[in-house]
């Protein structure tokens, strides 16, 4: 049919030639998915089973990233979310209901803790916190209505490595799921499903993205039952990930191995150097014996990443610790670690119950891709300036 020029803007006659091939996955953007016939229209979230139905459930770019994450983690299926916290929230909403009980380690990522306390409790879910080093002793915390156990190994800031297999054994005996935040290992240094975990999540914002410029999360499940339960909740909650961010994460995956190898080596060198400094009481790096749960890291992990913490000796007060962080020139101050730039953040455990007595003497370091000797020099000059205060 002959078309007016205005119609051609929407339904063009001219198209680019076909046959283009690239090493990069195209970025498919779209909300509306076109169906061939009226009878084929359906709003089904499982696009693996029925084909593409709606952009909310993922474009080919989104599902390509999900497939690659799932392959790395050895799971059944993976969902991509618009951030790590979205992944945490979706897991809780999918598997918990009013009257259920969930166990959360004291060392958990703070927004995960806040979601449990401020949202789940409001909807009638019972929350209990357990010491991350409890191992098989967690059995004493189970109740008849315990449905889920969260793990994060190593823990945020204080870096405790958990005895995940022991926790899994106790949880499964009680009929509870085990969910693991596996961000520190980038999903590759700890094989969660081989150790019995049911559901994993990662903040892809961190090592997968790798450049501090995207917000994405992932949820990977062990089996079809969990996949269906998550999928139906994902459809109704509507947390769609940006295909553009997924494209950047796919690019980040290509360099993940070399980035992890570099930051692992640099972090270990710096951690060992810091352990010898007179200002430092202890170094909380899972690969060092000084870190709680080091024996489980040695048993269960195949490598280490670039995030660890240091604890200053008791004679150094909050003002001096802050002076150390402020004196750093290469280490920037900011959250969302695992990018190419090194970061330092000071924390305060003065008023936190059931946590190590580190007070305001703890600083978490993210090691980036700078030359390790330059980073050593930066830490050294900051320590010297702190001591002179």
NORBELMO-V805540 format. One record per residue. RES is the residue in three letters. OMEGA is omega as a letter, one per 30 degrees, with the letter a starting at -180 (999 if undefined). NEAR is the number of other C-alpha atoms within 8 Angstrom. Layout:
((RES & OMEGA & NEAR) (RES & OMEGA & NEAR))
This chain:
((UNK & l & 2) (UNK & a & 3) (UNK & l & 6) (UNK & a & 6) (UNK & a & 6) (UNK & l & 6) (UNK & l & 9) (UNK & l & 10) (UNK & a & 7) (UNK & a & 6) (UNK & a & 6) (UNK & l & 8) (UNK & a & 5) (UNK & a & 4) (UNK & l & 5) (UNK & l & 4) (UNK & l & 5) (UNK & l & 4) (UNK & l & 4) (UNK & l & 5) (UNK & a & 4) (UNK & l & 5) (UNK & a & 4) (UNK & l & 5) (UNK & l & 8) (UNK & l & 6) (UNK & l & 8) (UNK & l & 8) (UNK & l & 8) (UNK & l & 7) (UNK & l & 7) (UNK & l & 6) (UNK & a & 9) (UNK & l & 5) (UNK & a & 8) (UNK & a & 5) (UNK & a & 6) (UNK & a & 6) (UNK & a & 4) (UNK & a & 7) (UNK & l & 8) (UNK & l & 5) (UNK & a & 6) (UNK & a & 7) (UNK & a & 10) (UNK & a & 9) (UNK & l & 10) (UNK & a & 6) (UNK & a & 5) (UNK & a & 8) (UNK & a & 7) (UNK & a & 9) (UNK & a & 15) (UNK & a & 11) (UNK & l & 12) (UNK & a & 9) (UNK & l & 11) (UNK & l & 12) (UNK & l & 12) (UNK & l & 7) (UNK & l & 14) (UNK & a & 14) (UNK & l & 10) (UNK & l & 8) (UNK & l & 13) (UNK & a & 13) (UNK & a & 10) (UNK & l & 8) (UNK & a & 10) (UNK & l & 13) (UNK & l & 8) (UNK & a & 8) (UNK & l & 12) (UNK & a & 8) (UNK & a & 12) (UNK & l & 11) (UNK & l & 13) (UNK & l & 13) (UNK & l & 8) (UNK & a & 15) (UNK & a & 14) (UNK & l & 13) (UNK & l & 14) (UNK & l & 16) (UNK & l & 10) (UNK & l & 11) (UNK & l & 17) (UNK & a & 10) (UNK & a & 10) (UNK & l & 12) (UNK & a & 10) (UNK & a & 9) (UNK & a & 9) (UNK & a & 10) (UNK & a & 10) (UNK & l & 10) (UNK & l & 9) (UNK & a & 7) (UNK & l & 8) (UNK & l & 12) (UNK & l & 13) (UNK & l & 13) (UNK & a & 13) (UNK & l & 13) (UNK & l & 12) (UNK & a & 10) (UNK & a & 14) (UNK & l & 12) (UNK & a & 9) (UNK & l & 7) (UNK & l & 7) (UNK & l & 11) (UNK & a & 10) (UNK & l & 9) (UNK & l & 10) (UNK & a & 10) (UNK & a & 10) (UNK & a & 8) (UNK & a & 9) (UNK & l & 13) (UNK & l & 11) (UNK & l & 8) (UNK & l & 8) (UNK & l & 10) (UNK & l & 14) (UNK & a & 10) (UNK & l & 12) (UNK & l & 8) (UNK & a & 8) (UNK & l & 11) (UNK & a & 9) (UNK & a & 13) (UNK & a & 10) (UNK & l & 10) (UNK & a & 11) (UNK & l & 10) (UNK & l & 6) (UNK & a & 11) (UNK & a & 8) (UNK & a & 5) (UNK & a & 7) (UNK & l & 8) (UNK & l & 6) (UNK & a & 5) (UNK & l & 7) (UNK & a & 13) (UNK & a & 12) (UNK & l & 14) (UNK & l & 12) (UNK & l & 12) (UNK & l & 14) (UNK & a & 14) (UNK & f & 13) (UNK & a & 11) (UNK & l & 13) (UNK & l & 10) (UNK & a & 8) (UNK & l & 10) (UNK & l & 16) (UNK & l & 14) (UNK & a & 16) (UNK & l & 14) (UNK & a & 12) (UNK & l & 11) (UNK & l & 8) (UNK & l & 9) (UNK & l & 11) (UNK & a & 12) (UNK & l & 10) (UNK & a & 11) (UNK & a & 14) (UNK & l & 10) (UNK & l & 7) (UNK & l & 9) (UNK & a & 8) (UNK & l & 11) (UNK & l & 12) (UNK & l & 14) (UNK & a & 13) (UNK & l & 13) (UNK & a & 11) (UNK & a & 14) (UNK & a & 12) (UNK & a & 9) (UNK & a & 11) (UNK & l & 10) (UNK & a & 13) (UNK & a & 8) (UNK & l & 10) (UNK & a & 10) (UNK & a & 11) (UNK & a & 12) (UNK & l & 11) (UNK & l & 6) (UNK & l & 9) (UNK & a & 9) (UNK & a & 15) (UNK & a & 11) (UNK & l & 12) (UNK & l & 13) (UNK & l & 16) (UNK & l & 14) (UNK & l & 14) (UNK & l & 15) (UNK & a & 16) (UNK & a & 14) (UNK & a & 12) (UNK & l & 12) (UNK & l & 17) (UNK & a & 13) (UNK & l & 10) (UNK & a & 12) (UNK & l & 6) (UNK & l & 10) (UNK & a & 11) (UNK & l & 15) (UNK & l & 17) (UNK & l & 17) (UNK & l & 14) (UNK & a & 14) (UNK & a & 14) (UNK & a & 12) (UNK & a & 10) (UNK & a & 9) (UNK & l & 6) (UNK & l & 9) (UNK & a & 11) (UNK & a & 8) (UNK & l & 10) (UNK & a & 12) (UNK & a & 10) (UNK & l & 9) (UNK & l & 11) (UNK & a & 11) (UNK & a & 11) (UNK & l & 6) (UNK & l & 7) (UNK & a & 7) (UNK & a & 10) (UNK & l & 10) (UNK & l & 13) (UNK & l & 8) (UNK & l & 13) (UNK & l & 8) (UNK & l & 11) (UNK & l & 13) (UNK & l & 14) (UNK & l & 10) (UNK & l & 14) (UNK & l & 12) (UNK & l & 10) (UNK & l & 12) (UNK & a & 10) (UNK & a & 7) (UNK & a & 8) (UNK & a & 11) (UNK & a & 8) (UNK & l & 7) (UNK & l & 9) (UNK & l & 11) (UNK & a & 8) (UNK & a & 9) (UNK & l & 13) (UNK & a & 12) (UNK & a & 8) (UNK & a & 11) (UNK & l & 13) (UNK & l & 9) (UNK & a & 9) (UNK & l & 10) (UNK & l & 11) (UNK & l & 8) (UNK & l & 8) (UNK & a & 10) (UNK & a & 10) (UNK & a & 7) (UNK & a & 7) (UNK & a & 5) (UNK & a & 7) (UNK & l & 13) (UNK & l & 11) (UNK & l & 9) (UNK & a & 15) (UNK & l & 14) (UNK & a & 12) (UNK & a & 16) (UNK & l & 10) (UNK & a & 9) (UNK & a & 8) (UNK & a & 9) (UNK & l & 14) (UNK & a & 11) (UNK & l & 12) (UNK & a & 13) (UNK & l & 7) (UNK & l & 11) (UNK & a & 11) (UNK & a & 9) (UNK & a & 6) (UNK & a & 7) (UNK & l & 11) (UNK & l & 7) (UNK & l & 7) (UNK & a & 10) (UNK & a & 10) (UNK & a & 13) (UNK & l & 13) (UNK & a & 15) (UNK & l & 14) (UNK & l & 14) (UNK & a & 13) (UNK & l & 12) (UNK & a & 9) (UNK & a & 7) (UNK & l & 4) (UNK & a & 9) (UNK & a & 9) (UNK & a & 8) (UNK & l & 6) (UNK & l & 11) (UNK & l & 15) (UNK & l & 9) (UNK & l & 11) (UNK & a & 12) (UNK & a & 12) (UNK & a & 6) (UNK & a & 10) (UNK & a & 12) (UNK & l & 6) (UNK & l & 7) (UNK & l & 11) (UNK & l & 10) (UNK & a & 8) (UNK & l & 8) (UNK & l & 6) (UNK & a & 8) (UNK & l & 10) (UNK & l & 15) (UNK & a & 13) (UNK & a & 11) (UNK & l & 11) (UNK & a & 14) (UNK & l & 14) (UNK & l & 13) (UNK & l & 11) (UNK & a & 12) (UNK & a & 10) (UNK & l & 10) (UNK & a & 11) (UNK & a & 8) (UNK & a & 5) (UNK & a & 6) (UNK & l & 4) (UNK & l & 6) (UNK & l & 8) (UNK & a & 6) (UNK & a & 6) (UNK & a & 10) (UNK & l & 9) (UNK & a & 12) (UNK & a & 16) (UNK & l & 13) (UNK & l & 12) (UNK & a & 13) (UNK & l & 12) (UNK & a & 12) (UNK & a & 14) (UNK & a & 12) (UNK & l & 10) (UNK & l & 9) (UNK & a & 6) (UNK & l & 9) (UNK & l & 6) (UNK & l & 8) (UNK & l & 11) (UNK & l & 9) (UNK & l & 8) (UNK & l & 12) (UNK & a & 9) (UNK & a & 8) (UNK & l & 10) (UNK & l & 13) (UNK & l & 10) (UNK & l & 8) (UNK & l & 11) (UNK & a & 12) (UNK & a & 7) (UNK & a & 5) (UNK & 999 & 5))
